């Protein structure tokens, strides 16, 4: 008959059966012991190579073509094996990958998705009386217009490809059918950056469809992903059922991951421009005129329409940066153990001369310059306190609000560094000179002890090598 291309293990199992039958036959025929033991060894060989065909000191079982058979062990072991190749890592559908770009104007739990990706990935939406009109509109748009749909699946399981339906004969939807619609604003997806080293390397985001060809990411969420924008690429996965969506929404969303259970402190904070801006914004001498305050208040999320009383009334009304920032810190937040990074040790007064003690009462920033220690990823920092007191969504709103307000102010105010900022001051220069001089003195001592023959030989070195080693050691520690 025709030889079918059977699996390696099928051949192996048939070899085991044949060897078994032969052994049975020879034993029942009463063959000599050395013949029987040879068939015993053959059966043992087939059983062993069925499990592992790469044993040391054992000839390999070969196919007719001369290729070694692939044993069960070979299927499991190694990088391309069943475990590492097919279970730990596998190729999946409904995923996208492209370069990432920073965007401070989207929320920390959003991701900007290129239109080309949004109109290629789909979600199977079940038709109900509540969404039939919307889905009918998407079906009418078809696969080439976003938002549209790619397929309709009837309750019989039959797939209708909307590429082939023209404008006149639009498919009429019925309850219970499925529409594979394009992903759109507000859809929930999983975003991931490799290497995925901790659970915060895969988090749930909401889609925001945008022009151009890169994923957009809020700056504050780069820390847990360890992402930067020098060409990093990231992956997006679209869940394919409402159950999966619910799990992502309740467990994986970015706001729920702000505080890491690994170290019990936030993994996200204010970074880059916003961090630089918030430090300048909350200084004592940062005053804002009325027109700037009115513009800035438009960036405050839940602003009630009332402009706060200015802290200086005459000759012109002026507001401080602290006043505006207090409108972003939620009411009910209190903290008196925050410090600026330059806070002097042993200073425990209520109000500090350098404005380094940060005091927040009922969401009002009363004093102190805000820096990385307060709005960074520090334990019991402001973000941690908001998260514990008011929950993930308020912490998210704080991160977003800070960025919106401070970035707008920094854009108006500006920030620059001149060459004068890089010149060391008098104290620093004196300390450097002192360190170098003391190193010179120590080297001089080594030289004198060498000249007076008092230098000890170091193990495995000549006296010259010992001398050089000692001098290098002194100079390296300076």
C-alpha positions as CSV (number, residue, x, y, z in Angstrom):
1,X,0.0,0.0,0.0
2,X,1.0,3.7,-0.1
3,X,3.2,4.8,2.8
4,X,1.7,7.6,4.7
5,X,3.9,10.3,6.3
6,X,3.3,9.2,9.9
7,X,4.4,11.0,13.0
8,X,7.8,9.8,14.5
9,X,6.1,8.6,17.7
10,X,3.7,6.5,15.6
11,X,6.6,4.7,14.1
12,X,8.2,4.3,17.5
13,X,5.0,2.8,19.0
14,X,4.7,0.3,16.1
15,X,8.4,-0.7,16.7
16,X,7.6,-1.3,20.4
17,X,4.5,-3.4,19.5
18,X,6.5,-5.5,17.0
19,X,9.4,-6.0,19.4
20,X,6.8,-7.0,22.1
21,X,5.1,-9.5,19.8
22,X,8.5,-11.0,18.7
23,X,9.6,-11.4,22.3
24,X,6.3,-13.1,23.2
25,X,6.5,-15.4,20.2
26,X,10.2,-16.5,20.9
27,X,9.4,-17.0,24.6
28,X,6.4,-19.2,23.8
29,X,8.4,-21.2,21.2
30,X,11.0,-21.9,23.9
31,X,13.9,-20.3,22.0
32,X,17.4,-20.3,23.5
33,X,18.0,-17.8,26.4
34,X,20.5,-15.7,24.5
35,X,18.0,-15.1,21.6
36,X,15.3,-14.2,24.1
37,X,17.6,-11.8,26.0
38,X,18.5,-10.1,22.7
39,X,14.8,-9.4,21.9
40,X,14.4,-8.2,25.5
41,X,17.2,-5.7,25.0
42,X,15.6,-4.6,21.7
43,X,12.2,-4.0,23.4
44,X,14.0,-2.0,26.1
45,X,15.9,0.0,23.5
46,X,12.6,0.9,21.7
47,X,10.9,1.9,25.0
48,X,13.9,4.0,26.0
49,X,14.3,5.9,22.7
50,X,10.6,6.5,22.5
51,X,11.0,8.7,25.6
52,X,14.6,10.0,25.1
53,X,16.6,9.5,21.9
54,X,19.6,11.5,23.0
55,X,21.0,9.3,25.8
56,X,24.7,9.2,26.2
57,X,26.4,5.9,25.2
58,X,23.2,4.8,23.4
59,X,22.9,4.5,19.6
60,X,20.2,6.8,18.2
61,X,17.0,5.3,16.7
62,X,16.9,6.5,13.1
63,X,14.2,7.0,10.5
64,X,14.6,5.2,7.1
65,X,16.0,8.4,5.8
66,X,18.8,8.3,8.4
67,X,17.3,11.2,10.4
68,X,17.2,10.6,14.2
69,X,13.6,10.2,15.6
70,X,12.2,13.1,17.7
71,X,11.5,11.6,21.1
72,X,9.0,12.8,23.7
73,X,11.8,14.5,25.7
74,X,13.0,16.4,22.6
75,X,9.5,17.8,22.1
76,X,9.5,19.2,25.6
77,X,13.0,20.4,26.2
78,X,14.7,23.6,25.2
79,X,13.9,27.0,23.8
80,X,11.8,25.7,20.9
81,X,10.2,23.0,23.0
82,X,6.6,22.6,24.0
83,X,7.1,24.5,27.3
84,X,9.2,27.4,26.4
85,X,8.3,27.7,22.7
86,X,4.5,27.0,22.8
87,X,3.3,27.6,26.3
88,X,5.5,30.3,27.8
89,X,5.6,32.2,24.5
90,X,3.3,31.8,21.6
91,X,2.1,33.8,18.6
92,X,-1.3,35.3,18.9
93,X,-4.0,37.0,16.8
94,X,-5.6,40.4,17.6
95,X,-2.3,42.0,18.5
96,X,-0.4,45.0,17.1
97,X,3.2,46.3,17.5
98,X,4.7,49.6,16.6
99,X,7.1,52.4,17.8
100,X,6.0,54.4,20.9
101,X,5.9,58.2,21.3
102,X,5.3,60.3,24.4
103,X,2.2,62.4,24.7
104,X,1.5,64.4,28.0
105,X,-2.0,65.3,26.8
106,X,-3.5,61.8,27.1
107,X,-4.5,60.2,30.4
108,X,-2.2,57.8,32.1
109,X,-4.7,55.0,31.5
110,X,-5.1,55.8,27.8
111,X,-3.0,54.7,24.8
112,X,-3.0,56.5,21.4
113,X,-3.7,54.0,18.7
114,X,-2.9,54.7,15.0
115,X,-6.0,54.8,12.8
116,X,-4.5,52.1,10.6
117,X,-4.3,49.7,13.5
118,X,-7.7,50.6,14.9
119,X,-9.3,49.8,11.5
120,X,-7.5,46.5,11.3
121,X,-8.1,45.0,14.7
122,X,-11.7,44.0,15.7
123,X,-13.9,43.1,18.6
124,X,-16.8,40.7,18.2
125,X,-19.8,42.6,19.4
126,X,-23.1,40.7,19.9
127,X,-26.1,42.3,18.4
128,X,-28.8,43.3,20.9
129,X,-31.9,45.6,20.6
130,X,-29.8,48.3,22.4
131,X,-26.8,48.4,20.0
132,X,-28.4,47.3,16.8
133,X,-28.6,50.8,15.3
134,X,-25.0,51.6,16.1
135,X,-23.7,48.3,14.7
136,X,-25.9,48.6,11.6
137,X,-24.1,52.0,11.0
138,X,-20.7,50.3,11.4
139,X,-21.7,47.5,9.0
140,X,-22.8,50.2,6.5
141,X,-19.4,51.9,6.8
142,X,-17.7,48.6,6.0
143,X,-14.0,47.6,6.5
144,X,-12.4,50.6,4.8
145,X,-14.0,53.4,6.8
146,X,-13.2,53.9,10.5
147,X,-15.2,53.3,12.6
148,X,-16.6,50.4,10.6
149,X,-16.7,46.6,10.7
150,X,-14.9,43.7,8.9
151,X,-17.2,40.7,9.3
152,X,-20.7,39.7,10.3
153,X,-21.2,36.3,11.9
154,X,-24.8,34.8,11.6
155,X,-26.2,32.7,14.4
156,X,-25.6,29.7,12.2
157,X,-21.9,30.5,12.4
158,X,-21.6,31.6,8.8
159,X,-19.2,34.5,8.3
160,X,-20.0,37.4,5.9
161,X,-17.0,39.3,4.7
162,X,-18.0,43.0,4.4
163,X,-15.3,43.6,1.8
164,X,-17.6,41.9,-0.7
165,X,-20.9,43.7,0.1
166,X,-21.5,46.8,-1.9
167,X,-23.3,49.9,-0.7
168,X,-26.8,48.8,-2.0
169,X,-27.2,45.3,-0.4
170,X,-26.2,46.1,3.2
171,X,-26.5,43.1,5.5
172,X,-29.6,43.5,7.8
173,X,-28.5,42.6,11.4
174,X,-30.6,40.4,13.6
175,X,-30.4,39.9,17.4
176,X,-27.8,37.3,18.5
177,X,-25.6,37.8,15.4
178,X,-22.0,39.0,15.9
179,X,-20.4,42.0,14.3
180,X,-16.6,42.1,14.2
181,X,-16.3,45.9,14.5
182,X,-13.2,48.1,14.5
183,X,-11.8,49.0,17.8
184,X,-12.7,52.6,18.9
185,X,-12.2,55.2,21.6
186,X,-12.8,53.7,25.1
187,X,-12.2,50.1,24.1
188,X,-10.1,48.3,26.6
189,X,-6.8,46.6,25.6
190,X,-3.6,45.2,27.2
191,X,-0.4,47.1,26.5
192,X,3.0,45.4,27.0
193,X,6.7,46.2,26.6
194,X,9.3,43.4,26.6
195,X,11.1,42.2,28.6
196,X,8.0,41.6,30.8
197,X,9.9,41.5,34.1
198,X,7.0,42.2,36.5
199,X,3.2,42.4,36.3
200,X,3.3,46.1,35.6
201,X,4.9,45.3,32.2
202,X,1.4,44.4,31.0
203,X,-1.4,46.8,31.9
204,X,-4.9,47.6,30.8
205,X,-5.4,50.9,28.8
206,X,-8.3,52.6,27.1
207,X,-8.0,53.2,23.4
208,X,-7.8,56.7,21.9
209,X,-7.7,56.6,18.1
210,X,-5.2,59.1,16.7
211,X,-3.6,60.0,13.4
212,X,-0.1,58.9,12.3
213,X,1.6,55.6,12.9
214,X,2.9,55.3,16.5
215,X,1.4,54.3,19.8
216,X,1.1,57.3,22.1
217,X,1.9,56.9,25.8
218,X,1.6,59.2,28.8
219,X,5.0,60.1,30.3
220,X,4.1,58.9,33.8
221,X,3.4,55.4,32.7
222,X,6.9,54.9,31.1
223,X,8.5,54.0,34.5
224,X,6.7,50.6,35.1
225,X,7.2,49.7,31.5
226,X,10.8,50.9,31.6
227,X,10.1,52.6,28.2
228,X,11.7,55.5,26.5
229,X,11.1,57.1,23.2
230,X,14.5,56.4,21.5
231,X,12.8,53.8,19.2
232,X,11.2,51.4,21.7
233,X,8.4,49.3,20.3
234,X,5.4,48.0,22.3
235,X,2.7,45.4,21.9
236,X,-1.1,45.8,22.1
237,X,-3.5,42.9,22.6
238,X,-7.3,43.2,22.0
239,X,-9.5,41.0,24.3
240,X,-12.1,39.1,22.4
241,X,-14.9,38.7,25.0
242,X,-16.8,40.8,27.5
243,X,-15.5,38.5,30.3
244,X,-11.9,39.2,29.3
245,X,-12.7,43.0,29.1
246,X,-14.2,42.9,32.6
247,X,-11.1,41.1,34.0
248,X,-8.8,43.7,32.5
249,X,-11.0,46.6,33.7
250,X,-11.2,45.3,37.3
251,X,-7.6,43.9,37.7
252,X,-5.1,45.2,35.1
253,X,-6.0,48.8,34.5
254,X,-3.2,51.3,35.0
255,X,-4.7,53.2,37.9
256,X,-5.0,49.9,39.9
257,X,-1.3,49.3,39.3
258,X,0.0,52.7,40.6
259,X,1.1,51.2,43.9
260,X,3.1,48.0,43.5
261,X,2.6,45.2,46.1
262,X,6.2,44.2,45.5
263,X,7.7,47.2,47.4
264,X,4.5,48.8,48.7
265,X,5.2,52.1,47.0
266,X,4.1,53.8,43.8
267,X,5.7,52.7,40.5
268,X,4.4,55.9,38.7
269,X,5.1,59.5,39.5
270,X,5.6,62.9,37.9
271,X,8.6,62.8,35.6
272,X,10.6,64.9,33.0
273,X,9.1,68.4,32.1
274,X,6.3,68.2,34.6
275,X,8.7,67.4,37.5
276,X,11.0,70.2,36.4
277,X,8.0,72.5,36.1
278,X,6.3,71.6,39.4
279,X,9.6,72.5,41.2
280,X,9.6,75.9,39.7
281,X,5.8,76.3,39.9
282,X,5.7,75.9,43.7
283,X,8.5,78.3,44.6
284,X,7.7,81.2,46.9
285,X,8.4,83.8,44.3
286,X,6.3,82.2,41.5
287,X,3.4,84.7,41.0
288,X,0.8,84.5,38.2
289,X,-1.2,87.4,36.7
290,X,-4.9,87.3,36.3
291,X,-4.9,86.5,32.5
292,X,-2.5,83.6,33.0
293,X,-4.5,82.2,36.0
294,X,-7.7,82.3,33.9
295,X,-6.0,80.4,31.1
296,X,-4.5,77.9,33.5
297,X,-7.8,77.2,35.3
298,X,-9.2,75.9,32.0
299,X,-6.8,73.0,32.4
300,X,-8.1,72.1,35.8
301,X,-10.4,69.1,35.4
302,X,-13.3,69.6,37.8
303,X,-13.0,73.4,38.1
304,X,-16.1,74.9,39.6
305,X,-15.9,78.2,37.7
306,X,-14.8,80.3,40.7
307,X,-11.4,82.0,40.6
308,X,-9.7,81.7,44.1
309,X,-8.9,84.9,46.0
310,X,-5.5,86.2,45.0
311,X,-2.8,86.1,47.7
312,X,-1.6,89.6,46.7
313,X,-4.3,92.2,46.0
314,X,-2.4,95.5,45.5
315,X,-1.0,97.0,43.3
316,X,-2.2,94.2,41.1
317,X,-3.9,90.9,42.0
318,X,-1.4,88.0,41.9
319,X,-1.8,84.3,42.6
320,X,1.0,81.9,43.6
321,X,1.8,78.6,41.9
322,X,0.9,76.8,45.3
323,X,-2.6,78.2,45.1
324,X,-3.2,76.7,41.6
325,X,-1.6,73.4,42.5
326,X,-3.9,73.2,45.6
327,X,-6.8,73.0,43.1
328,X,-5.5,69.7,41.8
329,X,-4.7,68.1,45.1
330,X,-8.0,66.4,46.2
331,X,-9.8,67.8,49.3
332,X,-9.3,65.6,52.4
333,X,-5.6,64.9,51.8
334,X,-3.3,65.8,54.7
335,X,0.4,65.3,55.0
336,X,3.0,66.9,57.3
337,X,5.9,64.5,56.9
338,X,6.9,65.5,53.4
339,X,10.2,67.3,52.7
340,X,12.0,68.9,49.8
341,X,15.1,67.0,48.8
342,X,17.3,69.8,50.1
343,X,15.7,70.0,53.5
344,X,18.4,70.4,56.2
345,X,18.8,67.6,58.8
346,X,17.6,68.5,62.2
347,X,15.3,71.3,61.2
348,X,11.9,70.6,62.7
349,X,10.2,74.0,62.7
350,X,6.7,74.4,61.3
351,X,7.7,76.7,58.5
352,X,11.2,76.4,57.0
353,X,13.4,79.3,55.9
354,X,14.3,77.6,52.6
355,X,10.6,76.5,52.0
356,X,11.7,72.9,52.2
357,X,9.1,71.5,54.6
358,X,6.0,70.5,52.6
359,X,2.7,70.9,54.5
360,X,-0.6,69.9,53.0
361,X,-3.9,70.4,54.9
362,X,-7.2,69.4,53.5
363,X,-5.8,69.4,50.0
364,X,-4.2,72.9,50.4
365,X,-0.5,73.2,49.8
366,X,0.4,75.6,52.6
367,X,4.1,75.7,52.3
368,X,7.1,73.8,50.7
369,X,8.5,73.4,47.3
370,X,7.2,70.2,45.6
371,X,10.0,68.0,44.2
372,X,10.6,64.3,43.3
373,X,10.4,63.4,47.0
374,X,6.8,64.5,47.1
375,X,5.4,63.6,43.7
376,X,7.9,60.9,42.6
377,X,7.6,57.2,43.4
378,X,8.5,57.6,47.1
379,X,6.8,55.6,49.8
380,X,4.2,57.7,51.6
381,X,4.7,60.5,49.0
382,X,1.7,62.5,47.8
383,X,0.6,59.9,45.1
384,X,0.8,57.1,47.6
385,X,-1.3,59.0,50.2
386,X,-4.0,59.9,47.5
387,X,-4.1,56.2,46.4
388,X,-4.6,55.0,50.0
389,X,-7.1,57.6,51.0
390,X,-9.2,58.1,47.9
391,X,-8.4,55.2,45.5
392,X,-7.0,54.6,42.1
393,X,-9.1,57.0,40.0
394,X,-8.3,60.0,42.2
395,X,-4.6,59.2,42.0
396,X,-5.0,59.0,38.2
397,X,-6.8,62.4,38.1
398,X,-4.0,63.9,40.2
399,X,-1.3,62.6,37.8
400,X,-3.2,63.9,34.8
401,X,-4.1,67.2,36.4
402,X,-0.5,67.9,37.5
403,X,0.7,67.3,33.9
404,X,-2.0,69.4,32.3
405,X,-1.6,72.5,34.5
406,X,2.2,72.4,35.1
407,X,3.0,71.7,31.4
408,X,0.8,74.7,30.3
409,X,2.5,77.0,32.9
410,X,6.0,75.8,31.9
411,X,5.2,76.5,28.3
412,X,4.3,80.1,29.2
413,X,7.1,80.6,31.8
414,X,10.0,78.8,30.0
415,X,13.0,77.1,31.5
416,X,16.6,77.4,30.3
417,X,20.1,76.6,31.5
418,X,23.1,78.7,30.6
419,X,26.9,78.0,30.9
420,X,26.9,79.9,34.2
421,X,24.7,77.2,35.8
422,X,27.5,74.6,35.2
423,X,30.3,76.5,36.9
424,X,31.1,75.2,40.4
425,X,30.7,77.6,43.3
426,X,33.4,78.6,45.7
427,X,32.7,76.0,48.4
428,X,32.7,73.2,45.8
429,X,36.0,74.3,44.2
430,X,37.6,74.5,47.7
431,X,36.4,71.0,48.6
432,X,37.8,69.7,45.3
433,X,41.2,71.4,45.8
434,X,41.3,70.1,49.3
435,X,40.6,66.5,48.2
436,X,43.3,66.6,45.5
437,X,45.9,68.1,47.9
438,X,45.3,65.5,50.5
439,X,45.7,62.8,47.8
440,X,49.0,64.4,46.8
441,X,50.2,64.3,50.4
442,X,49.3,60.6,50.7
443,X,51.1,59.8,47.5
444,X,54.2,61.8,48.7
445,X,54.2,59.7,51.9
446,X,54.2,56.5,49.7
447,X,57.1,57.9,47.6
448,X,59.2,58.7,50.8
449,X,58.6,55.3,52.3
450,X,59.7,53.7,49.0
451,X,62.9,55.8,48.9
452,X,63.7,54.9,52.6
453,X,63.1,51.2,51.8
454,X,60.2,51.0,54.3
455,X,57.6,49.8,51.6
456,X,56.2,46.3,52.1
457,X,56.0,44.0,49.2
458,X,52.4,43.1,48.4
459,X,51.7,39.4,47.7
460,X,52.8,38.3,44.2
461,X,54.3,41.7,43.3
462,X,57.8,43.1,43.0
463,X,58.7,46.2,45.1
464,X,58.2,48.4,42.0
465,X,54.7,46.8,41.2
466,X,53.7,47.3,44.9
467,X,54.8,50.9,44.8
468,X,52.8,51.6,41.6
469,X,49.8,49.7,42.9
470,X,49.8,51.8,46.1
471,X,50.1,55.1,44.2
472,X,47.2,54.1,41.8
473,X,45.0,53.1,44.8
474,X,45.5,56.5,46.5
475,X,44.8,58.4,43.3
476,X,41.7,56.4,42.4
477,X,40.1,57.0,45.7
478,X,40.6,60.7,45.6
